[in-house]
Amino acid sequence: MLIAGTLLVVLGLVAAAGALVYLQTSYTTVKAGGAMEPTFREGDRIPIEKVGGAAIRRGDVVLYEMSGRYRGLPVLQRVVGLGGDHLVFSGGSLTVNGRPVEEPYVKEDGGPSGTPAFDVTVPPGRMFLLGDNRGNSNESRYFLSEGSGTVPVSAVRGRPLASGTAPTLLGLAVVLGVVCTVVGGGLSVSADRRARMSRTSVGPTPFT
């Protein structure tokens, strides 16, 4: 029983520590604002996979930070253009490299009213971002005087997960590891007590 308890403690500690480290280094969560409706409702907690800009593709929603914007806080926006892309937005329609882009994710009642038009070629290593709620989103369109509104891909901190299954499973692995550690510790203590009681009950060997 002592050996089994020790093994459970070791395995539990390894599992809990490994899962916790991986969870903290690979995932996080953020609270969505109104700029990404209807894709994400305001107030939703969004699971985020921590990735760099090299993993990002046009059309991805990304979490990024950029000093000088949004008080340096991370924001969620959609990448509509990457380095070399020619973007034109006019009359509520977006074209990329001369081709109209279907945007089923855009909030229908957001409307193009008051939305500034733009004609931008994205510099290498940068990206142009828009919110899905175009009528209530402060993004690249409103920073055209700063690098054509673009953001360096190095500013990317992650992207939303399709589901929270992976971080949830890692969280369960942490809990299971802790449980194994506690159970293993209990078995080890019990085995040690039994061994002591056994030695006490036998008593010293009499001299002959």
N, C-alpha and C positions, 0 to 999 in steps of 0.2 A: 504493500500500500504506500510505503514511503517513496519508493521509486516512481510509482504511478503519479503520486502527488507532485513530486519534483518535476516530472516531465510535463504535467499540466501547467505548472507555474511557468516553466521556461517557454513552452509553446504559446501560452496565453500572453505573456509579455511581448514575445516576438511579434505575434499577430496584431496585438493592440497597437504597439509602437509603430510597426510597419504601415498599417492601415491609416493611422493618424497622421504620420508624416506625409504619406502619399496624398491623403485627403487635403491637407493644408497646402501642399506645394502644387497640386494640380487643379484644385477647384476652389471656387468662392461663390458667394451669392450677392446680388445687388437688388435694390428696390427700384422698380421701373417708374418713370415719370410719365407724363401724358403725351410726350413727343412720339412715342412708338406705338400708340393705339392705331389700329385694333390688334396688332400682332401681340402686344403685351399691354395688359390693362394697368392703369395707374395704380401703384401700390403693390403690384405683384412682386413676390420674391423670385428672382430669376436665377437658376443655377448656371454658373459660368465655368467653362473649361479654360484654364489659363494656357493661352497659346501666343506665339509671337506673330509679327506681321507677315512673315514668310508663308504662314499657313492660310492667309486670308485670300479669298477670291471675290470677284465682283458679285454683288447680291447678298453677301454675308452681312449679318448684323454683328457689330463688334462693340466691345467695351474698350474705351481708350481714355487716356489722360493727356492733356496738353496744357502746359503752363500758359497763362494769359487768357484762357477761355474757361468759363464756368468755374472760376475760382480754383482751378486745378483739380476739381473733383472729377471722378470717372463718369462718363456718360455712354449711353447706348444709342447708336445710330447705324444706318444701313450704308454699306459701301456701294456706290453707284458707278464709281470710276476709279481705275488704277493708272499707274504711270503710262503715259502715251495715249490714253483714251481722250477722244474729243467729245465733250458733252454739250448738248444744247437743250435748254429748257425754255419753252415758250408756250403760252396759252394753255398751261396745265399738262403739256406733253413733253416727255423726255426722249431724246435720241442719244445713242452712244455710237460713235463712229459712223454716223449717218443712218443708223437703223433705229426705228422706234422700239422702245422697251415696254413690254407689258409689265404692269405693276399691280397685280391683284391684291397686294398687301397694303396699298395706300388707302387711308380712310376716306370713304366716298364723300362724306359730308364735310371733309376738311376744306375742299374747294380751292381753286387757284386764285381766288380773289385776293389781291394785295400781295401775292407771291412774286418776288422779283424774278425776271428772266435772267438767264446767264448763258454765256458761250465761253467754255473753258477747255483748255487742253491741259490735262493733268501732268505735272512734271514727274520725271522718274523718281521712284522711291517714295511717292506720296499717294494719297487717296482723297477722293471727294465723297462727302457723306451727306445724306439727307435723312430726315425723320419720316416715318410712315404717316404720321399725322401732319401733313404739310401745312395745314392752317394754324398749327400750334407747335412749331418746331424751330428752334434757333440753331441752325447748323451752317454748313459751308456756304450756302447762298448769301448769308449775311456777313461773311468775312472775305468777300472777293478782293478787297484791297490788301489782304494779307496772304501772299502766296496763292492768289486766285482761289482763296477759300479752302485750300487743301491742307491736309494733315500728314505728317510723316508716318509711314507704316510702322516705324519703331515705337509709336505712341500706343500701339495696340497692346492691351493687357489680357484679352480673352474674347470668347464668343459664347453666346448662349447654347446650352445643351438642348437637344430635342426632347429629352426627358431627364428627370433627376434620378434615374435608376442607379447609375454608377456611384455618385456620391452617397446615395442612400445605402447601397450595399457595403460601401467602405465604412460608413457609420455603424452598420450592423456588425461588421467585422471587429471594429473597435470594442463594441459592447460585448460581443462573444469572447474576445480575448480577455477582457476584464473579468468576465464570469469564470472562464477557465482558470485564470490566475487565482481568484478567490476560492474556487472549489479545490484546486490543487493545493493551495495553502492550508485549507481545512483538512484535507486528507493527510497532509504531512504532519500537521499538529496532532491529529488523532493517532497516527501511527507512532509518533514519538511518545505520546502519553501511554499508549498500550505497552510499548517497549519498557518504559520506566516502571509501570505497574507490574509487569511480568518479572522484572529483576527484583523488585521489592518483595513480591510474594514468595519468590524462591528463597530469599534470605541468604545469609553467608553460609558457606560450607563448613560444617563442624570438623574440628581436628579429631583425628583418631589416634 
